[in-house]
Amino acid sequence: MLLSRRVTTPHLVDLAVILAYLAAITWFGARFRHSQHSLRDYFLGGRNAPWWAISFSIVSAETSTLTVIGTPALSFGGNFEFLQVVFGYLLARVAISTLFLPHYFRGEMFTAYELMRRRFGERMRRFTAGTFLILRALAEGVRAFALSIVIGVILEPLYRKIGVSGWAEAGSILLIVALTLFYTFEGGMSAVIWTDVVQMVLYVGGAVLSFFIILGQIPGGWAHVASVAGAAGKLQVFDFRFAFTAAFFARNYSFWAGLAGGCFLTTASHGTEQLMVQRYLAARSERDARKALFSSWLVIFFQFTLFLVIGAMLFVHYSDRHLPAPKPLDTIYPAFVWNNLPAGVAGLVIAAILAAGMSNLSAALNALASTSIMDFYRPLFGRPGMSEAYFLRLARWATVVWGAALFAIGQVARHWGSVLEAGLSIASVLYGSLLGVFFLGLLTRRVGQNAAMIAMITGLLLMVYVKMGTTIAFTWWVPIGTIATFAVGLALSFVIREKVLAADEHR
């Protein structure tokens, strides 16, 4: 039986490949330490990265272990309807390119929330930056747990054999976080971008390799996959049903929910979140940032399609052999890879999955550190005479603190359900109010800081209620939160009279 190979003891060749990869990528990232002389170098990579490298880095940040292990599970248990959300990602890039990028390239910014200071003032800057810190810490904790799922598939049998079952995930994820923390600590944003390039090539290449190996193990090849998966409804992409009913808004993946949800979600994540904005700010020019943004969508569409196809192929593989689906379903892809691919190849593909997680983790650490220092510590505690070297040391230690925090959150996240949807739903609760207040700043001239803050708080409270008290699908949460925040802020501007400055007047 294909699934019976290597179910008790990890293959030494595969483990050697994984460990070699971890050592090599850590060494590669740490080499960028010598180019870190200022905060501009550490947080923006000196603003000299080529657009294609930033494009790959955007893909790596937009992807994670959640995508690599969660997307095949979606099509294994459902179909291809998640692609409807990806089409919304393209619309978002149009909005970001025309609305956000011109503002981010007026002067030199270190974080997205500097724009909120220019438009509303310091309090709004700290409020939006604080929202990002909470959002990214929680979402990245889920991603850290996703890494532990992969590691658990590999090492749990060995840990159980030597009597320490239950510690496989915690101990191994600590190693991954520590290695990622080390090269991010040393190399800053330059290390993030260039390790992203390496790791994106590796995990996409690993998925392509998996595709052909899985296909080769299915009698009848692609024709059989298409026949069985098609008959089971696995290849369905679009759901155009439309009705203003509770059932309509409870479906995660209709065309309308995907288009609206994907557009608003990505406009929020790529337009207002430091994790992504930091990459644009590292570009040599606004034109390069725009090229990176749009080209990244092509890769995103390809890789989501690839992982969904892999999930459908695994469905056919399991159906042909009348095998029960693994639990949790998120283990379906890494478990198949580890138990079925040839020695060495399995290690390479698992290393690719870990690469996606390390890539996202390193980016999050640098973004969290930059927001902590540039939006909180420096404005509140900075004094004339403090050197760049002092803030650079502080930035590195902020990276360490956030590494410990993400590891702790990852240990709690194991109880939050499907990793892909858990990560997206956490983000969707907070993104709506964050995007809404950015729209208030960029699209209106009459809304002041107090009205914007009240609107943002209202949007957050509304989204907590939507999550806890309704059956509305998470794909609708960001549009609802954005519209509510914008509407409340605009309405309050007619009641609360404030002095208002345009986005480029605060200096």
Stockholm file with secondary structure:
# STOCKHOLM 1.0

chainA/1-507         MLLSRRVTTPHLVDLAVILAYLAAITWFGARFRHSQHSLRDYFLGGRNAPWWAISFSIVSAETSTLTVIGTPALSFGGNFEFLQVVFGYLLARVAISTLFLPHYFRGEMFTAYELMRRRFGERMRRFTAGTFLILRALAEGVRAFALSIVIGVILEPLYRKIGVSGWAEAGSILLIVALTLFYTFEGGMSAVIWTDVVQMVLYVGGAVLSFFIILGQIPGGWAHVASVAGAAGKLQVFDFRFAFTAAFFARNYSFWAGLAGGCFLTTASHGTEQLMVQRYLAARSERDARKALFSSWLVIFFQFTLFLVIGAMLFVHYSDRHLPAPKPLDTIYPAFVWNNLPAGVAGLVIAAILAAGMSNLSAALNALASTSIMDFYRPLFGRPGMSEAYFLRLARWATVVWGAALFAIGQVARHWGSVLEAGLSIASVLYGSLLGVFFLGLLTRRVGQNAAMIAMITGLLLMVYVKMGTTIAFTWWVPIGTIATFAVGLALSFVIREKVLAADEHR
#=GR chainA/1-507 SS CGGGTTSSSCCHHHHHHHHHHHHHHHHHHHGGGGGCCSHHHHHHGGGCBCHHHHHHHHHHHHCCHHHHHHHHHHHHHSCSTTHHHHHHHHHHHHHIIIIIHHHHTSSCCSSTTHHHHHHTCHHHHHHHHHHHHHHHHHHHHHHHHHHHHHHHHHHHHHHHHTTCTTCHHHHHHHHHHHHHHHHHHHHHHHHHHHHHHHHHHHHHHHHHHHHHHHHHTSTTHHHHHHHHHHHTTTTCCCCCCCCSSHHHHHCTTCHHHHHHHHHHHHHHHHHHCHHHHHHHHTBSSHHHHHHHHHHHHHHHHHHHHHHHHHHHHHHHHHHHTTCCCCSSGGGHHHHHHHHHSCTTHHHHHHHHHHHHHHHHHHHHHHHHHHHIIIIIIHHHHCCTTCCHHHHHHHHHHHHHHHHHHHHHHHHHGGGSSCHHHHHHHHHHHHHHHHHHHHHHHHHCSSCCHHHHHHHHHHHHHHHHHHHHHCCCCGGGHHHHHHHHHHHHHHHHTTTSCCCCCCTTTCC
#=GC SS_cons         CGGGTTSSSCCHHHHHHHHHHHHHHHHHHHGGGGGCCSHHHHHHGGGCBCHHHHHHHHHHHHCCHHHHHHHHHHHHHSCSTTHHHHHHHHHHHHHIIIIIHHHHTSSCCSSTTHHHHHHTCHHHHHHHHHHHHHHHHHHHHHHHHHHHHHHHHHHHHHHHHTTCTTCHHHHHHHHHHHHHHHHHHHHHHHHHHHHHHHHHHHHHHHHHHHHHHHHHTSTTHHHHHHHHHHHTTTTCCCCCCCCSSHHHHHCTTCHHHHHHHHHHHHHHHHHHCHHHHHHHHTBSSHHHHHHHHHHHHHHHHHHHHHHHHHHHHHHHHHHHTTCCCCSSGGGHHHHHHHHHSCTTHHHHHHHHHHHHHHHHHHHHHHHHHHHIIIIIIHHHHCCTTCCHHHHHHHHHHHHHHHHHHHHHHHHHGGGSSCHHHHHHHHHHHHHHHHHHHHHHHHHCSSCCHHHHHHHHHHHHHHHHHHHHHCCCCGGGHHHHHHHHHHHHHHHHTTTSCCCCCCTTTCC
//
